[in-house]
Amino acid sequence: MRLPFGKKEAPALKGKTIKSMPGDTLRTIAIREYGDESKWEVIYDANKWRIDDPSYLNVGTDLLLPGKE
């Protein structure tokens, strides 16, 4: 499947989807959802097609949390 220039294809992963809120970072979401700050990389790897910079997260971004249902 061809995507418009600059768009990336979503990975085929299963998990829970959440929407980022004001003040959220990948680390705070990892703590809240997995109980482990180091899981931010798992969240980033599953969502890097929609996150340009892992240190900055737009409010309202839909995020897939692998392994969460």
N, C-alpha and C positions, 0 to 999 in steps of 0.2 A: 504494500500500500504506500503510495506517495503522499507525503504531507506537505503543506505549504512551507515555503522557505522559513527557516528559523524555528519551526515546530518540531518537537521530538515526540516519538511514539511512547505510549504508556507501557510499562512492563506488564507481563501477565502474572500477577501475584494475587493471592487471596489475603483478606484481612479486613479489619474494621476501618471505616473512613470517618475522619473527624474534620472539622473546620477550625483553623487556627483563630485564636482570640487575641485581643489586645494584650500585650505583655508576654505572649508565648514566644519561646525559642525552642529549637529542637531538643535542647537539654531539659527544659522544664516539661515539655510534653513527654519525653522519655521517662522522667521521674514519675509523673502523674500516671502514665499509662502502663509502664513496665516495672516501676519501682527501682529503676537502675539508670542513672545518668549516662552511663557509657553506651546505652542503646540508641543514642541520638544518631549514630552512624547507620544503624539499621533503618531508621526512619528516613534518613537522607538518601541512602542507597535505593530505597523503594520509591522515592519521590524526586530524585535529582533531575528527572525529565521536566519537572515544573518548578524547581528551586534553582535559581542561578547562583546564589551565594548562601551557603549553609549558616553563616553568621547573621543573616537577615531574613526574616520571615514576614511576608505580607499578611496582614489581617484578612481573614476570610479565605485563606488558601485551603483547599481540600487536600487532606493528607491521608495516605494509606498507611495503616499500622499493621505490618506483616505479623502473622501469628495471633492476632487479636480478632475475635469474632463477636 
